[in-house]
Amino acid sequence: MLTGHGGNINQICSTHGLDPNDIIDFSASINPLGYPDSVRKIILERFDDILNYPDSECVGLRRNIAEKHSCNEPNIIVGNGSNELFYLLPRALKPKQGVVLQPTFNEFNDALRNANVEVVDIINDNNKFPLVNINGPGLKGIKDGIVFLCNPNNPTGQIISKDQVLGFANSNPDRLIVVDEAFMDFVEEEEKYSVVREALSLNNLVVVRSLTKFYGFPGLRLGYLVACESIINTLLRYKEPWTVNALAQVAGQAAINDVQFAFNTKRFISKEKAYLYQELSEIKDLHPLYPSANFILISIENDGYTSSDIYDLLIKDNIVIRDCSNFVGMNNKYFRIAVRTREENQMLLSALREVMEYELVENDKSQKTNHE
């Protein structure tokens, strides 16, 4: 069950009586450049592939993923989005309990409960922002089971170094550490943070990645998992066949091979996230957390506003943000925005300034009236 996932434009438009073509969606952190031209080209060329069953083993796509990460094809499972793989893990491995470091992606909890696994939420709220702490005291009393770790973390944007993740995995040999690297492709110098290659040799480390966020085609649903062969073999006994359709497979191959698109995206995101962060930092009563990927978490430091208030005010301008009040460990003082194009980012910034300045003006009027 999806609990407040961003990007549900059809539902939003139905609720508010809006046209989807008029919406500027900052709620879902998808590549603002869209999908590569190579993806459109290959889908049109291979459209008649839908006449046949897809390759149930995704041989061609797994080969490209293996080349991308310098690993072997038997170490990879491809899924109908990374979400399918999150649900597969507890269903196949049957851990006694699942630990989720909160606040983070809500689907971890749903995947565990769907497999009747006891969920232990560990919330770290001792900082200015509620940041994940893999060395916190809450984990020390739990010796086994499965631990979900999102890196970069959604929605905070916090990122943990490769050495920290590997140190955590090595010091917890009886726990399976699942690292969600859905946004890792957006990270500058990702080799300092990703543990995808190390997952090949560690028997308690699994890395799950998405292809649809970075390559801009979430409607096709495509993700993959990398682990040692013993874990892969266990998972394959429980995985449904034919979950990845033929067009998604060829789209994934074209996208991975489009090196220029990846280069252009990273350069674009690096520039725009720095711009957006700086401009947000100058809006009174908004405190953005410095981004590591293509989204920014913002706290509201004004008693007069909640995240739902700002959501309701911005949607009048056809701008949609992600209200983060339904994340475990967070409250109604947080919202998240995606990094989009310069023009769209400027529209958001202008709307946010107007929202915050309007509230300040109204407060000043109210204080003067009360004084009189």
MILOKE-441871 format. One record per residue (C-alpha): x, z, y. Coordinates in Angstrom, 1 decimal, always signed. Layout:
<atoms>
c1 | c3 | c2
X | Z | Y
...
</atoms>
This chain:
<atoms>
c1 | c3 | c2
+0.0 | +0.0 | +0.0
+1.4 | -1.0 | +3.4
+1.2 | +1.9 | +5.8
+1.7 | +0.6 | +9.3
+4.1 | -2.2 | +8.6
+5.0 | -4.3 | +11.7
+4.1 | -8.0 | +12.0
+0.5 | -7.9 | +10.8
-0.5 | -10.3 | +13.6
-3.8 | -11.5 | +12.1
-5.1 | -8.0 | +11.7
-4.0 | -7.1 | +15.3
-5.6 | -10.1 | +16.8
-8.8 | -9.5 | +14.9
-9.0 | -5.9 | +16.1
-8.3 | -6.8 | +19.7
-9.9 | -10.2 | +19.9
-6.7 | -12.0 | +20.6
-5.3 | -15.5 | +19.7
-2.3 | -15.2 | +17.4
-0.6 | -18.1 | +19.3
-0.6 | -16.0 | +22.5
+1.0 | -12.9 | +20.9
+4.7 | -11.9 | +21.5
+5.5 | -9.9 | +18.5
+8.1 | -7.2 | +19.0
+6.7 | -5.2 | +16.0
+8.5 | -7.1 | +13.2
+12.3 | -7.5 | +13.3
+12.6 | -11.2 | +12.4
+15.2 | -13.6 | +13.6
+13.9 | -14.8 | +17.0
+15.5 | -18.2 | +16.4
+13.1 | -18.8 | +13.6
+14.2 | -20.5 | +10.3
+17.0 | -23.0 | +9.9
+16.1 | -26.7 | +10.2
+17.7 | -27.1 | +6.8
+14.9 | -24.9 | +5.3
+12.1 | -27.1 | +6.7
+14.0 | -30.2 | +5.5
+14.4 | -29.0 | +1.9
+10.8 | -27.8 | +1.6
+9.5 | -31.1 | +2.7
+11.9 | -32.9 | +0.3
+11.1 | -30.7 | -2.6
+7.4 | -30.1 | -2.0
+6.4 | -31.8 | -5.3
+8.3 | -29.0 | -7.1
+5.0 | -27.1 | -6.9
+3.7 | -29.4 | -9.7
+5.9 | -27.5 | -12.1
+6.5 | -23.8 | -12.9
+9.4 | -22.4 | -10.9
+12.7 | -21.4 | -12.6
+11.9 | -17.9 | -13.8
+15.6 | -17.0 | -13.6
+16.3 | -18.5 | -10.2
+19.5 | -19.9 | -11.5
+20.4 | -22.1 | -8.5
+19.6 | -19.4 | -5.9
+21.5 | -16.7 | -7.9
+24.5 | -19.0 | -8.0
+24.5 | -19.3 | -4.2
+24.0 | -15.5 | -3.7
+26.9 | -14.9 | -6.1
+29.1 | -17.3 | -4.1
+28.1 | -15.6 | -0.8
+29.2 | -12.1 | -2.1
+32.0 | -13.2 | -4.5
+30.2 | -11.7 | -7.5
+28.8 | -12.9 | -10.8
+25.3 | -14.3 | -11.4
+24.5 | -11.7 | -14.1
+24.8 | -9.0 | -11.4
+21.9 | -10.4 | -9.4
+18.1 | -10.3 | -9.6
+16.0 | -12.3 | -7.1
+12.5 | -10.9 | -6.1
+9.4 | -11.8 | -4.2
+10.8 | -10.1 | -1.1
+12.9 | -7.0 | -1.3
+9.7 | -4.9 | -1.7
+9.2 | -6.2 | -5.2
+12.6 | -4.8 | -6.2
+12.0 | -1.4 | -4.6
+8.9 | -1.1 | -6.8
+10.7 | -2.4 | -9.8
+13.5 | +0.2 | -9.7
+11.6 | +3.5 | -10.3
+9.2 | +1.7 | -12.7
+12.0 | +0.6 | -14.9
+14.5 | +3.4 | -14.5
+12.0 | +6.3 | -14.7
+13.8 | +8.9 | -12.6
+12.5 | +12.5 | -12.7
+12.4 | +12.5 | -8.9
+13.0 | +10.3 | -5.9
+14.8 | +11.4 | -2.8
+14.0 | +9.7 | +0.5
+16.1 | +10.4 | +3.6
+13.6 | +10.4 | +6.4
+12.7 | +8.9 | +8.8
+13.0 | +5.5 | +7.1
+11.1 | +2.5 | +5.6
+7.8 | +3.8 | +4.4
+7.7 | +1.6 | +1.3
+10.3 | +3.7 | -0.5
+7.8 | +6.5 | -0.8
+5.0 | +4.2 | -1.9
+7.3 | +2.6 | -4.6
+8.1 | +6.0 | -6.1
+4.5 | +7.2 | -6.1
+3.4 | +4.0 | -7.6
+5.7 | +4.7 | -10.6
+4.4 | +8.4 | -10.7
+7.8 | +9.7 | -9.6
+7.9 | +13.0 | -7.7
+9.0 | +12.3 | -4.1
+11.3 | +14.6 | -2.2
+11.4 | +13.9 | +1.6
+14.5 | +15.2 | +3.3
+14.0 | +15.2 | +7.1
+16.9 | +15.5 | +9.5
+15.5 | +16.4 | +12.9
+18.3 | +18.4 | +14.4
+19.5 | +15.7 | +16.8
+18.3 | +14.0 | +19.9
+17.0 | +11.2 | +17.7
+16.0 | +12.0 | +14.0
+19.0 | +10.5 | +12.3
+19.7 | +10.3 | +8.6
+22.4 | +12.7 | +7.4
+23.7 | +12.0 | +3.9
+25.8 | +15.1 | +4.0
+23.0 | +17.5 | +5.1
+22.1 | +20.6 | +3.2
+18.8 | +19.3 | +1.9
+20.5 | +17.1 | -0.7
+22.8 | +19.7 | -2.2
+20.1 | +21.3 | -4.4
+19.1 | +18.0 | -6.0
+21.5 | +16.8 | -8.7
+19.8 | +13.8 | -10.3
+17.1 | +11.2 | -9.8
+17.2 | +8.2 | -7.4
+18.1 | +8.3 | -3.7
+16.9 | +5.7 | -1.3
+19.2 | +5.0 | +1.7
+18.5 | +2.4 | +4.3
+21.6 | +0.9 | +6.0
+21.1 | +0.0 | +8.9
+18.3 | +2.5 | +8.9
+14.8 | +1.3 | +9.8
+13.5 | +2.4 | +12.3
+16.4 | +4.3 | +13.9
+19.0 | +1.6 | +13.7
+21.6 | +4.1 | +12.6
+24.4 | +2.6 | +10.4
+26.7 | +4.4 | +8.0
+30.2 | +3.1 | +7.2
+31.1 | +1.7 | +3.8
+33.4 | +4.7 | +3.2
+30.6 | +7.1 | +3.8
+28.2 | +5.4 | +1.4
+30.9 | +5.1 | -1.3
+31.9 | +8.7 | -0.9
+28.3 | +9.7 | -1.3
+27.9 | +7.6 | -4.4
+31.2 | +8.8 | -6.0
+30.3 | +12.5 | -5.3
+26.9 | +12.1 | -6.9
+27.6 | +10.4 | -10.3
+24.2 | +11.6 | -11.8
+22.1 | +10.1 | -9.0
+21.3 | +6.5 | -8.6
+21.9 | +5.5 | -5.0
+19.8 | +2.6 | -3.8
+21.0 | +1.1 | -0.5
+18.6 | -1.1 | +1.4
+20.7 | -3.6 | +3.3
+17.7 | -5.7 | +4.6
+19.2 | -5.9 | +8.1
+22.9 | -6.0 | +7.2
+23.2 | -9.8 | +7.9
+22.5 | -9.0 | +11.6
+25.3 | -6.4 | +11.8
+28.6 | -7.3 | +13.5
+31.6 | -6.8 | +11.2
+29.3 | -6.2 | +8.3
+32.2 | -6.0 | +5.9
+32.8 | -2.5 | +7.3
+29.4 | -1.3 | +6.3
+28.0 | -3.3 | +3.3
+28.6 | -2.0 | -0.2
+27.2 | -5.0 | -2.0
+30.5 | -5.9 | -3.7
+31.2 | -2.3 | -4.7
+27.8 | -2.2 | -6.5
+29.2 | -4.5 | -9.1
+31.5 | -1.9 | -10.6
+29.7 | +1.4 | -9.9
+27.0 | +2.4 | -12.4
+25.1 | +4.5 | -9.9
+24.9 | +2.1 | -7.0
+22.3 | -0.6 | -6.3
+22.1 | -2.8 | -3.2
+18.9 | -4.6 | -2.2
+18.9 | -7.3 | +0.5
+16.4 | -9.5 | +2.2
+16.7 | -13.2 | +2.9
+13.5 | -13.5 | +5.0
+14.4 | -11.4 | +8.0
+17.7 | -13.0 | +8.9
+16.6 | -16.5 | +8.0
+13.2 | -16.2 | +9.7
+10.7 | -17.0 | +6.9
+8.9 | -13.7 | +6.0
+5.9 | -15.7 | +4.8
+7.9 | -17.1 | +1.8
+8.9 | -13.6 | +0.5
+12.5 | -13.6 | -0.8
+15.0 | -10.8 | -1.5
+17.6 | -9.9 | -4.1
+19.3 | -7.0 | -5.8
+22.9 | -6.5 | -6.8
+24.1 | -4.0 | -9.4
+26.3 | -3.6 | -12.5
+25.1 | -5.5 | -15.5
+23.8 | -2.4 | -17.4
+21.4 | -1.6 | -14.6
+20.4 | -5.3 | -14.3
+19.7 | -5.6 | -18.0
+17.4 | -2.5 | -17.9
+15.5 | -3.8 | -14.8
+15.0 | -7.3 | -16.4
+13.1 | -5.7 | -19.3
+10.4 | -4.6 | -16.8
+10.5 | -7.4 | -14.2
+7.5 | -9.8 | -14.2
+8.4 | -13.5 | -14.7
+7.8 | -16.3 | -12.1
+7.5 | -14.0 | -9.1
+9.6 | -16.3 | -6.9
+8.0 | -19.6 | -6.2
+9.8 | -22.9 | -6.3
+9.7 | -23.5 | -2.5
+11.1 | -20.0 | -1.8
+14.0 | -20.7 | -4.2
+15.1 | -23.9 | -2.6
+14.5 | -22.4 | +0.9
+16.8 | -19.6 | +0.0
+19.5 | -21.9 | -1.2
+19.4 | -24.0 | +2.0
+19.5 | -21.0 | +4.2
+22.4 | -19.3 | +2.5
+24.4 | -22.6 | +2.7
+23.7 | -23.0 | +6.4
+26.8 | -21.4 | +7.8
+26.3 | -22.6 | +11.3
+22.8 | -21.1 | +11.5
+24.3 | -17.7 | +10.5
+27.0 | -17.9 | +13.1
+24.6 | -18.9 | +15.8
+22.2 | -16.1 | +14.9
+24.9 | -13.4 | +14.9
+26.2 | -14.5 | +18.3
+22.7 | -14.7 | +19.8
+21.6 | -11.3 | +18.5
+24.9 | -9.6 | +19.6
+24.3 | -10.9 | +23.2
+20.6 | -10.2 | +23.4
+20.6 | -6.7 | +21.9
+23.3 | -5.6 | +24.4
+21.3 | -7.0 | +27.2
+18.1 | -5.5 | +26.0
+19.6 | -2.1 | +25.4
+21.2 | -2.0 | +28.9
+18.0 | -2.9 | +30.6
+15.9 | -0.4 | +28.6
+18.4 | +2.3 | +29.5
+17.6 | +1.8 | +33.1
+13.9 | +2.3 | +32.8
+13.0 | +5.9 | +33.7
+11.7 | +8.1 | +30.9
+12.7 | +5.7 | +28.1
+15.7 | +6.5 | +26.0
+16.8 | +3.7 | +23.6
+19.1 | +4.4 | +20.7
+22.0 | +2.0 | +20.6
+21.2 | -0.8 | +18.1
+23.3 | -1.9 | +15.2
+21.0 | -4.7 | +14.1
+18.2 | -6.7 | +15.7
+15.8 | -3.8 | +16.7
+15.9 | -0.8 | +19.0
+14.2 | +2.6 | +18.6
+13.0 | +4.1 | +21.9
+12.0 | +7.7 | +22.6
+9.5 | +8.5 | +25.4
+10.7 | +11.3 | +27.6
+7.5 | +11.7 | +29.6
+4.8 | +14.1 | +28.7
+2.2 | +11.8 | +30.1
+2.7 | +9.0 | +27.5
+2.5 | +8.6 | +23.8
+3.6 | +5.7 | +21.7
+0.0 | +4.7 | +21.1
-0.6 | +4.7 | +24.9
+2.3 | +2.3 | +25.5
+1.1 | +0.2 | +22.6
-2.4 | -0.1 | +24.1
-1.1 | -0.9 | +27.5
+1.3 | -3.6 | +26.4
-1.2 | -5.3 | +24.1
-3.2 | -6.1 | +27.3
-0.2 | -8.4 | +28.1
-0.3 | -9.8 | +24.5
+2.9 | -7.9 | +23.7
+3.0 | -6.0 | +20.4
+5.4 | -3.2 | +19.6
+5.8 | -1.0 | +16.6
+4.3 | +2.5 | +17.1
+6.6 | +4.7 | +15.0
+4.3 | +7.8 | +14.9
+3.5 | +7.2 | +11.2
+7.1 | +7.4 | +10.0
+7.8 | +10.7 | +8.2
+9.9 | +12.9 | +10.5
+8.8 | +11.2 | +13.7
+6.0 | +11.8 | +16.2
+4.1 | +10.0 | +18.8
+7.1 | +9.8 | +21.2
+8.8 | +6.9 | +19.4
+8.4 | +3.2 | +19.3
+10.5 | +0.3 | +18.0
+11.0 | -3.2 | +19.4
+12.7 | -6.2 | +17.9
+15.3 | -8.2 | +19.8
+13.8 | -11.5 | +20.7
+14.7 | -14.4 | +23.1
+15.9 | -13.7 | +26.7
+12.6 | -14.9 | +28.2
+10.5 | -12.8 | +25.8
+12.8 | -9.8 | +26.3
+12.4 | -10.1 | +30.0
+8.6 | -10.2 | +29.7
+8.7 | -7.0 | +27.7
+11.0 | -5.3 | +30.1
+8.8 | -6.2 | +33.1
+5.7 | -4.9 | +31.3
+7.5 | -1.7 | +30.4
+8.7 | -1.1 | +33.9
+5.2 | -1.6 | +35.2
+3.7 | +0.8 | +32.6
+6.2 | +3.6 | +33.4
+6.1 | +3.1 | +37.2
+2.3 | +3.1 | +37.2
+2.2 | +6.4 | +35.4
+4.7 | +7.9 | +37.9
+2.7 | +6.7 | +40.9
-0.5 | +8.2 | +39.4
+1.3 | +11.5 | +38.8
+2.5 | +11.6 | +42.4
-1.0 | +10.9 | +43.7
-2.4 | +13.7 | +41.5
+0.2 | +16.2 | +42.7
-0.4 | +15.4 | +46.4
-4.2 | +15.8 | +45.9
-3.7 | +19.2 | +44.1
-1.4 | +20.4 | +46.9
-3.9 | +19.5 | +49.6
</atoms>
